[in-house]
Amino acid sequence: MTMVCARFLVSGRVQGVYFRASTREQALALGVQGQARNLADGRVEVIACGQMQALDQLEHWLQRGPPAARVDVVRREAIQAQSFTGFMVR
């Protein structure tokens, strides 16, 4: 099975609503490694590496986020493979 990596930029009300921690829970449940961090412009950046199907499922979840979030846009781009251990929240 081939591992792929993607960068997601999530816009909306996604900071201060448990978005990164919830993303970590979803990613780990899907076997995805990577990280989530707040950006200064109010977006959340998610770097995720795993099976293509797992990344597709994570993207679907990111479009909704946790209950207190309001997701407006999720942008996805393929990136070069990176090495992560687990899923970090920064």
N, C-alpha and C positions, 0 to 999 in steps of 0.2 A: 504494500500500500504506500502510495506517495504522499508525503507530507507537503502541504502548501502553506504559505503565509499570506495574510492580508492585513491591510491597515484600514480601519473604519473610523470615520469622523462623524460623530453624532451631535446634531444641533437640536436645540429646543431648551426646555427646562430640564437639564440633565446634571446639574451640579447641586449638591446639597439635598439630594433626594434618594440617597443610598444607591445611586446608579452604578458606580464602580464596584462596590462590594457585591451587588446583585449580579453584575456582569461576571465577576470572578466565580460566583457560585454556579452560574449557568455554564461557563467555560469548563470548569472542572468536571461538571456532570457530563459534558460532551467529550471529555478527553482532550480538550484544547489547552495549549500552553500559550503564555504571552503576558501581556500587561495592559492595564487601563490607567489613564491619568487625565486629570483636569488640564485644560489648556487655558491660557490667560484670556482668550476671547469668549469663554463660556461654554465651549464645546468639550466633549470627552473624546480622547483618542484611544482606540483599542487596537493593539497589535496582537494578532491571533495566528497560531500555527497549529495545524492538525490536518485531519482528513477533509477533503473538499466537502463532503456531505455534512460534517460537523460544523464547518465554517458557514455553510449555507443555513444551518439550523440556528447558529449563533446570530447571524445577520437578521434572520426572521425575528428572533427574540429582541435584538437591539432596536428594531423598528417599533416595538411597544415599550420596552424597558419595564422597570418596577412600577407599582401602582401610583406612586406620587409623581412620576416623571411625565413630561409631555414631549414626545419626540416629534420633531418637525421633519428632519432630513437625516438619512444615513447614507454617507458616501463610502464606497468600497473601492480599494485599489489593490492589485496584486503587488507584492513586494518580494524581494529575495528572501530565501530561507534564512531564518535566524534561530539561534539556540536559546531556549528558555527551560528552566526547571520550574514546573508548576505555573501558576498564574499570579502575578504580582499586582497589587494596587499601589500606585504611586501618587 
